[in-house]
Amino acid sequence: MQPRNMSMSGVVDLAAVKAAGEAKAKAEQVRAEAARTGGPAAVPPSALVIDVDEAGFERDVIQRSAEVPVVLDFWAEWCEPCKQLGPLLERLAVEYNGRFLLAKIDVDANQMLMQQFGIQGIPAVFAVVAGQALPLFQGAVPEAQIRETLDQLIMVGEERFGLTGIAVDADADADTEGAAAPARPVGPYDALLEAAMSALDAGDLAGAVQAYKNVLADDPAHPEAKLGLAQAELLARVQDLDPAAVRKNAADAPADVAAQIAAADLDLVGGHVQDAFGRLVETVRRTVGEDRDAARLRLLELFEVIGVDDPRVTTARQALARVLF
């Protein structure tokens, strides 16, 4: 059931499916059986996003991939970029109306799957099509690029394996939504926070930053706005960076504070939290004056992105205090 010999270079056979020909035959077999029994029932939109663990991977991913491309979202509760990407993928899963199924995998609870897919940082997104796995993207990616990737994935599923998706009953969730979702008190800043989230979804990072700043202008301690602002500013800083160039500059010039700060931003966006913190703590240790202040302040900003209660922030704060004092 598990994927093996995972490579970021292209399509890799899973243990359950040895070759593309076998995968296609398996997909056709599943569709023929479904047709014989009258076809699968339409699913509600809420069923287009599922949580998957190691025990259910064969059933929920491998087997389902014979019906529809399954997109795997590897995430963790502590990963702030995941909290931006996850809702976007969930929204797109519903919007694409059964053309793909989104399977969310918590890496903290499913370390074996993370290792078998060779994941070095999160968020990381893969797909399984007719039993074959392929990498899609890693880290923060603009919505337009995600849509393009999904369109290509769906085309591959249709042209190579005849996967046309699953039927969706758009009204199936309507009867339960009212009872399942209790009324939430409306806060004084809900409209601004909603505007910020909409701007993020649209890739308007400047608009999101301004919306969060508008909240903080009235309530400087607002926790959701502080966290959102830190995340939006981080994404705005890295969106135009060339990752390869940034990492080369940081490796070639360890004394270049700006290069280390840029690399730390990329580390964090890629889910390498401890690497980002460690890089900046070390930069603070070996610098003085304005350079030291710049590295220290960026580190404090990254603490806000992760959340001050995260144990890795606590550890990094202690490390920072040791090099400062």
C-alpha angles and dihedrals in degrees: 000000000000125000113247137194090017113192131184089218099080149301114351128192118243122223089251093054120039102189143004091257092055090045092053092047090050092050091050090049091053092049092048091052091048091051091049092054094045098270130279119301118254113263128220117252089252089065091063090079118055138171113234132195134183093267093055099037095102094049101036100037113017096041095039090050087071087067104034138001108269117213114206118211110195107199145149135209092242094051108098096190086055089060089059097043098042098062090044092055091046091052091049092049089059093041092052087056102218099329088118137010120227116219116189118207121193103214093202090061096036107044093153093060091047091053094045091054090049093235114178099176141007150275089049124167126201134166135217117207120182090338097313124113127214133172118247109179144318132221129003111346128178116254093242091058091047091052091050091050092049092049090053091047092051091048091053090049092051100041100040102032107015093241109162098172133246130298116256128203103210092194097050095092095044097086095052103039095080094051095039097050113058117205112274120216111253112239125209092250101040094108092052093046091049089050089052092052092047090051090051091050089051093049092247097138094166090055092049091050091051093047091053091046089053090058093046091049088068098029111026092182097050101137099206093047093047091051093044093049092051091050095045093048091049092052090047091053095052103036095091098034123115101228095203092050093045093051092046091051091050092049094046096045111035089167093055103102095193090052092051092048092051091048091050090054090053091046091056096045088051091053095254094130100160092045090054093048094044092049093054095042088054090047090053090049095056100038137070139199120003093355091056092047091050093053093043094050093048089051090053089050091052089051087061091052092056096037128257093250094059111113091227089059090051091051092047091048089055091049091049092051091052093055094043098047 
